[in-house]
Amino acid sequence: MGAALTSIVAEAERLAGLQGKLMLAGITRMTTAQANSAVDTPQLIAQFKQALAEVKASSKVAPEPDLAVGKATPEALRRHIAAYLDLMTQRALVLGDPLETAKRIDELAAETLDVARVSVWMLDHEATRITCTDLFERAGGKHSAGTVLHAKDFRPYFIALATQRTIAAHDAQTDPRTSCFTQVYLKPLGITSMLDVPIWVDARMVGVVCHEHLGPPRTWNADEERFGYLMAAFLSLSMERHVGPARL
């Protein structure tokens, strides 16, 4: 059972790594475990093949980010796993308010990845602006929202959002994708490194989870990027399960 679907899932992972699997799951509304156990009906196979075509198209536009920057320590990996399991036990977050889910994810990611600021930003339908729906500042335990960034003012970043599956800016003030924020945002706040992970809902990128590091520039490793993907996928699930438009 599920041999054809399992093969398609494996191909999505080969093409685009973990993000390919997450994108496939978002489009088909089926987890890898469900695909592995499902009956290979012609309708499901066709659905998964269509989803795989979308993953392939995405991988051509947005090549897999360079993850050859090392891995987290065993202690860090244990923190990642414990944090994700903690989140998975909080079923009410998925079935309840996506905004509360975003707040919890921001707090959890800030603590687990040891970053000063984590935020969720939503992209408008025309991709002309992103709006911060929640920003968590770890030092003061403060949540805020409302900042709007327009594509016309930060064109390189919005181009990166449209063409790349993740933005791992190790030195955000010089990275061509994020340096447009240097004078108005990064320098005033002391932000040196950014890790932005996309949020996918209904086969469309609708926003990002942004991790902001203060202090000396930080090189994001593969496991930190994967943890970011897991947090973004959990938020996607909450948004998809919420009654009404998939918006925060």
DAFEN-V964015 format. One record per run of one state. SS is the DSSP state (hx for helix, st for strand, lp for the rest). FROM is the first residue (numbers start at 1). TO is the last residue. If there is no record, write none. Layout:
# DAFEN-V964015
ss,from,to
SS,FROM,TO
SS,FROM,TO
This chain:
# DAFEN-V964015
ss,from,to
lp,1,2
hx,3,28
lp,29,31
hx,32,37
lp,38,41
hx,42,61
lp,62,73
hx,74,88
lp,89,90
hx,91,95
lp,96,97
hx,98,113
lp,114,116
st,117,123
lp,124,128
st,129,137
lp,138,141
st,142,144
lp,145,147
st,148,150
lp,151,154
hx,155,163
lp,164,165
st,166,169
lp,170,178
hx,179,189
lp,190,190
st,191,201
lp,202,203
st,204,214
lp,215,221
hx,222,241
lp,242,248
